[in-house]
């Protein structure tokens, strides 16, 4: 009971361990809709195991404290890692897999002999999803965060002969990552030049823009469900409380402008297909407007499921094929 009490002092939500082996999903607010606990716990029940996965909402300042605690807790077996800690958590992991090292982020942690080992299963999930898109020549990818890097690497592997356009708010970070990949056929563009692109075959959103969740930044609240990745986020106005009507009122002009810009992009790229790694909501603004205008779309549910299966197998020493069947039945 003492360990549980200490853990609940580190995280923002409250969980009950009850002296049993447990896994976590670590992030800023995974308790508000993360899918992994539901998937993992259904498999644990099907296999009559007492282990359970819990969401752990942790602030950035408490992340190191949490990792130190988990390293010493013999009941902890491993964790999924979600936004916004897939990159920053690397500094607290002593050993990482080759794929995770190449990508520069992790989304899975396994406890091996009291040592934390990091993996990246987003790459696996992204590559599986990308197989439904065939023979792409020009690809636009938004984002270069923890999941974004995995998507970029998976896209390059899947579409070896394609030309890539990359956009990320932090252009320096994006440029550093792309240079490591030694890619030749690409161009890094800024927000304004996206509207001048033509003949894009596939557009991928690997950012959090479109995700249904309130974000607190500099004491202001934001909800990015109302935007597409074409949005210039620097212009979006935050509010003092989680008030949807107030947020919409304050950002009415930017939301309208974002829609007009995106419709222009759709019109100029009539054969483009769209993939959004977000699954909450299942139909983001990025996908909804594309579907209305006759484009093929794919959301992040399949990618999330495939990466969750892979992560579960790594942490629990299970075979992928068996767990894949169980999760698909219950996902």
The 8 nearest C-alpha neighbors of each residue, nearest first, counted from 0:
[[1, 3, 2, 4, 17, 18, 16, 5],
 [0, 2, 4, 3, 5, 6, 7, 18],
 [3, 1, 5, 4, 0, 6, 72, 7],
 [4, 2, 6, 0, 5, 1, 16, 7],
 [3, 5, 1, 7, 2, 6, 0, 8],
 [6, 4, 2, 8, 3, 7, 1, 9],
 [5, 7, 3, 9, 8, 4, 2, 10],
 [8, 6, 4, 10, 9, 5, 13, 3],
 [7, 9, 5, 6, 10, 4, 11, 13],
 [10, 8, 6, 7, 65, 61, 5, 11],
 [9, 11, 57, 7, 56, 12, 8, 55],
 [10, 12, 56, 57, 13, 9, 7, 8],
 [13, 11, 10, 56, 55, 14, 7, 30],
 [12, 14, 7, 11, 15, 10, 55, 8],
 [15, 13, 16, 12, 7, 53, 54, 3],
 [14, 16, 17, 3, 13, 53, 7, 18],
 [15, 17, 18, 19, 3, 14, 21, 20],
 [18, 16, 19, 15, 0, 3, 20, 21],
 [19, 17, 16, 20, 74, 0, 3, 2],
 [20, 18, 17, 16, 21, 74, 50, 49],
 [21, 19, 74, 50, 75, 76, 18, 51],
 [20, 22, 51, 75, 50, 52, 74, 76],
 [23, 21, 52, 77, 78, 76, 75, 51],
 [24, 22, 78, 53, 52, 54, 25, 55],
 [23, 25, 79, 54, 78, 80, 55, 53],
 [26, 24, 80, 55, 23, 81, 79, 56],
 [27, 25, 81, 82, 56, 29, 28, 80],
 [26, 28, 56, 57, 58, 29, 83, 82],
 [27, 29, 56, 30, 26, 31, 57, 55],
 [30, 28, 33, 31, 54, 26, 56, 32],
 [29, 31, 54, 28, 32, 33, 56, 55],
 [32, 30, 29, 28, 33, 212, 54, 56],
 [31, 33, 30, 29, 34, 279, 28, 212],
 [34, 32, 29, 35, 30, 31, 36, 54],
 [33, 35, 37, 36, 32, 38, 303, 29],
 [34, 36, 38, 37, 33, 39, 307, 24],
 [37, 35, 39, 52, 38, 40, 34, 53],
 [36, 38, 35, 40, 34, 39, 41, 330],
 [39, 37, 35, 41, 36, 40, 330, 326],
 [38, 40, 36, 42, 41, 37, 35, 43],
 [41, 39, 43, 42, 37, 38, 51, 36],
 [40, 42, 44, 43, 38, 39, 45, 37],
 [41, 43, 45, 39, 40, 44, 46, 325],
 [42, 44, 40, 48, 46, 41, 45, 47],
 [45, 43, 47, 41, 46, 42, 48, 40],
 [46, 44, 42, 47, 43, 41, 48, 325],
 [45, 47, 43, 44, 48, 42, 41, 49],
 [48, 46, 44, 45, 43, 49, 42, 50],
 [47, 49, 43, 46, 50, 44, 45, 51],
 [48, 50, 51, 47, 19, 43, 20, 44],
 [49, 51, 20, 21, 48, 19, 43, 52],
 [52, 50, 21, 40, 22, 49, 53, 43],
 [51, 53, 22, 23, 36, 21, 40, 39],
 [54, 52, 23, 36, 22, 24, 55, 51],
 [53, 55, 24, 30, 29, 23, 56, 25],
 [56, 54, 25, 24, 57, 10, 23, 53],
 [57, 55, 28, 27, 11, 10, 26, 12],
 [56, 58, 10, 27, 11, 55, 26, 61],
 [57, 59, 61, 60, 27, 62, 56, 10],
 [58, 60, 62, 61, 57, 27, 63, 84],
 [59, 61, 58, 62, 63, 64, 57, 65],
 [62, 60, 64, 58, 59, 63, 65, 57],
 [63, 61, 65, 59, 64, 60, 66, 57],
 [62, 64, 66, 65, 61, 67, 91, 60],
 [65, 63, 61, 67, 62, 66, 68, 9],
 [64, 66, 68, 62, 63, 67, 61, 69],
 [65, 67, 63, 69, 68, 64, 70, 62],
 [68, 66, 64, 70, 65, 69, 63, 71],
 [67, 69, 65, 66, 71, 70, 64, 72],
 [70, 68, 72, 66, 71, 67, 65, 75],
 [69, 71, 67, 68, 72, 113, 66, 114],
 [72, 70, 69, 68, 73, 67, 113, 75],
 [71, 73, 69, 74, 75, 70, 68, 2],
 [72, 74, 75, 71, 113, 76, 70, 69],
 [75, 73, 20, 72, 21, 19, 76, 18],
 [74, 76, 21, 73, 72, 20, 22, 77],
 [77, 75, 110, 22, 21, 109, 74, 20],
 [78, 76, 109, 22, 108, 110, 314, 75],
 [77, 79, 23, 108, 22, 24, 107, 80],
 [78, 80, 24, 107, 106, 25, 23, 108],
 [81, 79, 106, 25, 24, 107, 85, 26],
 [80, 82, 26, 85, 25, 84, 83, 106],
 [83, 81, 84, 26, 85, 27, 80, 145],
 [82, 84, 85, 81, 26, 27, 86, 145],
 [85, 83, 82, 87, 86, 88, 81, 26],
 [86, 84, 145, 105, 104, 106, 88, 87],
 [87, 85, 104, 84, 88, 145, 89, 103],
 [86, 88, 84, 89, 85, 90, 104, 83],
 [87, 89, 90, 86, 84, 91, 85, 92],
 [90, 88, 92, 91, 87, 86, 104, 105],
 [89, 91, 88, 92, 87, 93, 86, 63],
 [90, 92, 89, 88, 93, 63, 66, 87],
 [93, 91, 89, 90, 115, 94, 116, 117],
 [92, 94, 115, 91, 116, 95, 114, 90],
 [93, 95, 116, 92, 117, 115, 96, 114],
 [96, 94, 117, 116, 118, 99, 100, 97],
 [95, 97, 99, 118, 98, 100, 117, 94],
 [96, 98, 100, 99, 101, 95, 118, 102],
 [99, 97, 101, 100, 96, 102, 119, 118],
 [100, 98, 119, 102, 96, 118, 101, 97],
 [99, 101, 103, 97, 98, 102, 96, 95],
 [102, 100, 98, 99, 103, 97, 104, 179],
 [103, 101, 99, 100, 148, 104, 149, 98],
 [102, 104, 100, 101, 99, 86, 105, 148],
 [105, 103, 86, 85, 145, 99, 102, 89],
 [106, 104, 119, 85, 118, 99, 107, 117],
 [105, 107, 80, 119, 79, 85, 81, 118],
 [106, 108, 79, 118, 78, 80, 105, 117],
 [109, 107, 117, 78, 77, 116, 118, 79],
 [108, 110, 77, 314, 116, 115, 111, 76],
 [109, 111, 115, 76, 77, 114, 113, 116],
 [112, 110, 114, 113, 109, 115, 116, 76],
 [111, 113, 114, 110, 115, 73, 70, 109],
 [114, 112, 111, 110, 70, 115, 71, 73],
 [115, 113, 111, 112, 110, 116, 70, 93],
 [114, 116, 110, 92, 109, 93, 108, 111],
 [117, 115, 94, 109, 95, 108, 92, 110],
 [116, 118, 95, 108, 107, 105, 96, 94],
 [119, 117, 107, 105, 99, 96, 95, 108],
 [120, 118, 105, 99, 106, 121, 107, 122],
 [119, 121, 306, 123, 122, 310, 309, 124],
 [122, 120, 124, 123, 306, 119, 149, 125],
 [123, 121, 149, 125, 120, 124, 153, 126],
 [122, 124, 120, 126, 121, 125, 306, 127],
 [125, 123, 302, 306, 305, 121, 127, 122],
 [124, 126, 128, 122, 302, 127, 123, 150],
 [125, 127, 153, 129, 123, 128, 124, 122],
 [126, 128, 124, 125, 129, 130, 123, 302],
 [129, 127, 125, 126, 130, 302, 131, 124],
 [128, 130, 126, 131, 127, 132, 125, 157],
 [129, 131, 132, 128, 127, 126, 133, 157],
 [132, 130, 129, 128, 133, 127, 297, 126],
 [133, 131, 130, 129, 134, 135, 272, 201],
 [132, 134, 135, 131, 130, 129, 158, 157],
 [135, 133, 136, 132, 158, 161, 160, 200],
 [134, 136, 200, 133, 137, 161, 158, 201],
 [135, 137, 161, 162, 200, 134, 138, 160],
 [138, 136, 162, 199, 200, 161, 163, 135],
 [137, 139, 201, 163, 199, 202, 200, 164],
 [138, 140, 164, 202, 165, 163, 203, 201],
 [141, 139, 203, 165, 202, 204, 164, 166],
 [140, 142, 204, 166, 205, 167, 203, 165],
 [143, 141, 167, 206, 147, 205, 144, 166],
 [142, 144, 147, 148, 173, 167, 145, 141],
 [143, 145, 147, 146, 142, 148, 206, 86],
 [144, 146, 85, 104, 147, 86, 148, 143],
 [147, 145, 149, 148, 144, 121, 150, 205],
 [148, 146, 143, 144, 205, 150, 142, 149],
 [147, 149, 151, 143, 150, 146, 102, 145],
 [148, 150, 122, 146, 152, 147, 151, 121],
 [149, 151, 147, 153, 148, 152, 125, 154],
 [152, 150, 148, 154, 149, 153, 147, 155],
 [151, 153, 155, 149, 154, 150, 148, 156],
 [152, 154, 150, 126, 156, 155, 151, 122],
 [155, 153, 157, 151, 156, 152, 158, 150],
 [154, 156, 152, 158, 153, 157, 159, 151],
 [155, 157, 153, 154, 159, 158, 152, 126],
 [156, 158, 154, 155, 159, 153, 126, 129],
 [159, 157, 155, 161, 160, 156, 154, 135],
 [158, 160, 155, 156, 161, 157, 154, 162],
 [161, 159, 158, 162, 136, 135, 184, 155],
 [160, 162, 136, 158, 137, 159, 135, 163],
 [163, 161, 137, 184, 185, 136, 138, 160],
 [164, 162, 185, 138, 137, 139, 161, 184],
 [163, 165, 139, 186, 185, 187, 138, 140],
 [166, 164, 187, 140, 139, 188, 141, 186],
 [165, 167, 141, 188, 187, 142, 189, 140],
 [168, 166, 142, 169, 170, 143, 141, 173],
 [167, 169, 170, 166, 142, 189, 190, 173],
 [170, 168, 167, 172, 171, 173, 143, 166],
 [169, 171, 173, 172, 167, 168, 174, 166],
 [172, 170, 174, 173, 169, 175, 176, 168],
 [173, 171, 175, 170, 169, 174, 176, 143],
 [172, 174, 170, 176, 171, 175, 143, 177],
 [173, 175, 171, 177, 176, 172, 170, 178],
 [176, 174, 172, 178, 173, 177, 171, 179],
 [175, 177, 173, 179, 174, 178, 172, 180],
 [176, 178, 180, 174, 179, 175, 173, 182],
 [179, 177, 181, 180, 175, 176, 174, 182],
 [178, 180, 176, 177, 181, 175, 182, 101],
 [179, 181, 177, 178, 182, 176, 152, 101],
 [182, 180, 178, 179, 183, 177, 176, 184],
 [181, 183, 180, 184, 177, 178, 185, 179],
 [184, 182, 185, 181, 162, 186, 180, 178],
 [185, 183, 162, 182, 163, 186, 161, 160],
 [186, 184, 163, 162, 164, 183, 187, 182],
 [185, 187, 164, 188, 165, 163, 184, 162],
 [188, 186, 165, 164, 166, 185, 189, 174],
 [187, 189, 166, 165, 186, 192, 190, 164],
 [190, 188, 192, 191, 166, 193, 187, 167],
 [189, 191, 192, 193, 229, 188, 231, 166],
 [192, 190, 193, 189, 194, 195, 188, 229],
 [191, 193, 195, 194, 190, 189, 188, 196],
 [194, 192, 195, 196, 191, 190, 189, 188],
 [195, 193, 192, 196, 264, 191, 260, 263],
 [194, 196, 192, 193, 197, 264, 191, 267],
 [197, 195, 193, 194, 192, 198, 199, 267],
 [196, 198, 199, 268, 267, 195, 264, 194],
 [199, 197, 268, 200, 137, 196, 270, 271],
 [198, 200, 137, 271, 197, 201, 268, 138],
 [201, 199, 271, 137, 135, 138, 272, 270],
 [200, 202, 272, 138, 271, 273, 199, 139],
 [203, 201, 139, 273, 140, 138, 272, 274],
 [204, 202, 274, 140, 275, 273, 141, 205],
 [203, 205, 275, 141, 206, 140, 276, 274],
 [204, 206, 147, 142, 276, 141, 203, 275],
 [207, 205, 142, 208, 204, 141, 147, 144],
 [208, 206, 210, 209, 205, 277, 223, 204],
 [209, 207, 223, 206, 210, 228, 227, 226],
 [208, 210, 224, 223, 283, 226, 207, 227],
 [211, 209, 224, 207, 208, 279, 212, 223],
 [212, 210, 224, 279, 280, 209, 222, 223],
 [213, 211, 222, 210, 214, 223, 224, 31],
 [212, 214, 222, 221, 220, 215, 241, 211],
 [213, 215, 221, 220, 222, 216, 212, 219],
 [216, 214, 220, 219, 218, 221, 213, 217],
 [215, 217, 219, 218, 214, 220, 221, 237],
 [216, 218, 219, 215, 220, 237, 214, 239],
 [217, 219, 216, 215, 220, 239, 238, 237],
 [220, 218, 237, 238, 239, 216, 217, 215],
 [219, 221, 215, 237, 238, 214, 239, 240],
 [222, 220, 214, 237, 213, 223, 215, 219],
 [223, 221, 213, 224, 212, 214, 211, 220],
 [222, 224, 209, 208, 225, 226, 210, 221],
 [225, 223, 209, 211, 210, 226, 222, 208],
 [224, 226, 223, 209, 254, 284, 222, 227],
 [227, 225, 223, 224, 209, 208, 254, 284],
 [226, 228, 285, 229, 230, 284, 209, 208],
 [229, 227, 230, 208, 141, 226, 204, 206],
 [230, 228, 227, 231, 190, 257, 261, 260],
 [231, 229, 228, 232, 257, 227, 226, 190],
 [230, 232, 233, 234, 229, 190, 235, 228],
 [233, 231, 235, 234, 230, 236, 168, 228],
 [232, 234, 231, 235, 236, 230, 168, 237],
 [233, 235, 232, 231, 236, 253, 230, 250],
 [236, 234, 232, 233, 250, 237, 253, 231],
 [237, 235, 250, 234, 249, 238, 221, 246],
 [236, 238, 219, 220, 221, 235, 239, 246],
 [237, 239, 220, 219, 240, 246, 236, 221],
 [238, 240, 219, 220, 237, 241, 218, 242],
 [241, 239, 242, 238, 220, 219, 245, 237],
 [242, 240, 220, 243, 213, 239, 238, 221],
 [241, 243, 245, 240, 244, 246, 238, 239],
 [244, 242, 246, 245, 247, 241, 222, 248],
 [243, 245, 247, 246, 242, 248, 249, 241],
 [244, 246, 248, 242, 243, 247, 249, 238],
 [247, 245, 243, 249, 248, 244, 250, 242],
 [248, 246, 244, 250, 245, 249, 251, 243],
 [249, 247, 245, 251, 246, 250, 244, 243],
 [248, 250, 246, 247, 251, 245, 236, 252],
 [251, 249, 247, 253, 248, 252, 254, 246],
 [252, 250, 248, 254, 247, 253, 249, 255],
 [251, 253, 255, 254, 250, 256, 249, 257],
 [254, 252, 256, 250, 255, 251, 257, 235],
 [255, 253, 257, 251, 256, 252, 250, 258],
 [256, 254, 258, 252, 257, 253, 251, 259],
 [257, 255, 253, 259, 258, 254, 252, 260],
 [256, 258, 254, 260, 255, 259, 230, 253],
 [257, 259, 261, 255, 256, 260, 262, 254],
 [260, 258, 256, 262, 261, 257, 263, 255],
 [261, 259, 263, 257, 258, 262, 256, 264],
 [260, 262, 264, 258, 263, 259, 257, 265],
 [263, 261, 265, 259, 264, 260, 258, 266],
 [262, 264, 266, 260, 261, 265, 267, 259],
 [263, 265, 261, 267, 262, 266, 194, 268],
 [266, 264, 262, 268, 263, 267, 269, 261],
 [265, 267, 263, 264, 268, 269, 262, 292],
 [266, 268, 264, 265, 269, 197, 263, 198],
 [269, 267, 265, 198, 271, 266, 270, 197],
 [268, 270, 266, 271, 267, 265, 294, 198],
 [271, 269, 268, 200, 272, 294, 198, 199],
 [270, 272, 200, 201, 268, 199, 269, 294],
 [273, 271, 201, 295, 294, 296, 200, 202],
 [272, 274, 296, 202, 201, 203, 297, 295],
 [273, 275, 297, 203, 296, 298, 202, 204],
 [274, 276, 204, 298, 277, 203, 299, 297],
 [275, 277, 299, 205, 298, 204, 278, 274],
 [278, 276, 299, 275, 279, 298, 210, 280],
 [277, 279, 281, 299, 300, 280, 298, 276],
 [280, 278, 281, 277, 210, 211, 282, 32],
 [279, 281, 278, 282, 283, 211, 210, 277],
 [280, 282, 278, 279, 298, 283, 277, 300],
 [281, 283, 280, 287, 286, 284, 298, 278],
 [284, 282, 285, 286, 209, 280, 287, 281],
 [283, 285, 287, 286, 288, 227, 226, 209],
 [286, 284, 227, 283, 287, 288, 289, 209],
 [287, 285, 289, 283, 284, 288, 282, 290],
 [286, 288, 284, 290, 289, 282, 285, 283],
 [287, 289, 291, 290, 286, 284, 285, 292],
 [288, 290, 286, 292, 294, 287, 291, 293],
 [291, 289, 294, 293, 287, 292, 288, 286],
 [292, 290, 288, 293, 289, 287, 294, 286],
 [291, 293, 289, 290, 294, 288, 265, 266],
 [294, 292, 290, 291, 289, 295, 269, 288],
 [293, 295, 290, 289, 272, 292, 296, 271],
 [294, 296, 272, 273, 290, 293, 297, 289],
 [297, 295, 273, 274, 272, 286, 294, 290],
 [296, 298, 274, 273, 275, 299, 295, 286],
 [297, 299, 275, 276, 300, 274, 278, 281],
 [298, 300, 276, 278, 277, 302, 301, 275],
 [301, 299, 303, 278, 302, 298, 304, 281],
 [300, 302, 304, 303, 299, 305, 128, 124],
 [301, 303, 124, 299, 305, 125, 304, 300],
 [304, 302, 300, 306, 301, 305, 299, 307],
 [303, 305, 307, 301, 302, 306, 300, 308],
 [306, 304, 124, 308, 302, 307, 303, 301],
 [305, 307, 124, 120, 309, 303, 121, 308],
 [308, 306, 304, 310, 305, 309, 303, 311],
 [309, 307, 311, 305, 306, 310, 323, 304],
 [308, 310, 306, 312, 307, 311, 120, 313],
 [311, 309, 307, 313, 312, 308, 107, 306],
 [312, 310, 308, 314, 309, 313, 315, 307],
 [311, 313, 317, 309, 315, 316, 310, 314],
 [314, 312, 310, 316, 311, 315, 309, 317],
 [313, 315, 109, 311, 312, 77, 316, 310],
 [314, 316, 312, 317, 313, 311, 76, 77],
 [317, 315, 312, 313, 314, 318, 311, 319],
 [318, 316, 312, 315, 319, 313, 322, 311],
 [317, 319, 320, 321, 312, 322, 316, 323],
 [318, 320, 322, 321, 323, 312, 317, 309],
 [321, 319, 323, 322, 318, 324, 325, 317],
 [322, 320, 324, 323, 319, 318, 325, 317],
 [321, 323, 325, 319, 324, 320, 326, 308],
 [324, 322, 320, 326, 321, 325, 319, 308],
 [323, 325, 327, 322, 321, 326, 328, 320],
 [326, 324, 322, 328, 323, 327, 42, 329],
 [327, 325, 329, 323, 328, 330, 324, 322],
 [328, 326, 330, 324, 329, 325, 323, 304],
 [329, 327, 325, 326, 330, 324, 323, 41],
 [328, 330, 326, 327, 325, 41, 38, 42],
 [329, 327, 326, 328, 38, 304, 37, 325]]
